[in-house]
Amino acid sequence: MFVKDVVVQNQVGLHARPATFFIQKANEFKSSIWIEKEERRVNAKSLLGILSLGIVGGTSIRIIADGVDEQDAVGGLVDLVESGFGDAN
């Protein structure tokens, strides 16, 4: 299991469009991946799960992966979040 905390950089947070990018990236990996906000954990490959967390800009989230490519999965997703999803906002 590999875990890393990251702060969501873009203003709108992890809503429809950025969440879709996040899920597409998560699906590139074989590992099981979760996002944790406070004490809630959801499947990082589930749009409804991610949206249910209500993640806004400036929120700290934890990305957790377990599997053969767990370090690559967490690294890739942290990079995506830190980039602001290519959003200029």
N, C-alpha and C positions, 0 to 999 in steps of 0.2 A: 504494500500500500504506500502511495506517495501523496503528500498533502502540501499545498501551498496557499497562503493567503494573498489576496490582491484587492486593490481598491478600484472600483469601477470609475473610469476616467470621464466617459462622455456624460453630458448633462442629463439626457433623457433616461439614462440607466439601461437596464437589460429588458427593454420592451420589445414589441413585435419584430421590427427589422433587425436590431442587433441580436436579439435572442435567436432568430432564425440563422444568422451567421454563426453564432455560438454552437448551435445544434449541428449545423453542417460540418463544422470543424470537429466537434466531439464524435460524430459518426465516422470520421476518418480513422478512428482508433478502435482496436479490439477490446481494450480494457473497459470495465464497468466504471462509469464516471458519475460523480455527484457534485452538486453545488450545495453549500451550506451557508445559510444566513442566520445569524444568532443560533438558535437551537433547532432550526428546521432544515431538513436535508431532503433534496429532490433529485431525481434522475436528470442528469445534464443533457440527456438525449430526448427529453420530453418538453415540448413547447408549453403545454399547460402547467407542468410542474414549475418550470422557470418563471413563467408569468405570475404564478400564484405567490411567489416570494416577494413581489413588488419591489424589485431592486431599482433604486434610483441612483443618480450620479453621486459619487462620494461615499457610497456604501462599501464596506469591507465584506468580501465574501471569501469563502474557503473552497478551493477546488480539490477534490479527492478522486484519485483513480486507483484501481486495483486490477492488475492483469499484466500481460506480457510487455505491453508498451506504456506502462503507467507513467514513467518519467517523461517520455516524449509527449504523452497526452496532456499532462499538467503543464508542461513547458509551453506547448503550442497554444493552449487555451489562455494561459496567463499572458502570453505575448499578445494575443488577440484582444484581451480585455485592456491591457496597458496601452495598446495602440488607439483606443477609443473607437474601435470598429471602423476605422477609416473616416470617422465623423469629424467634421471641422468644429462642431459645437463643443 
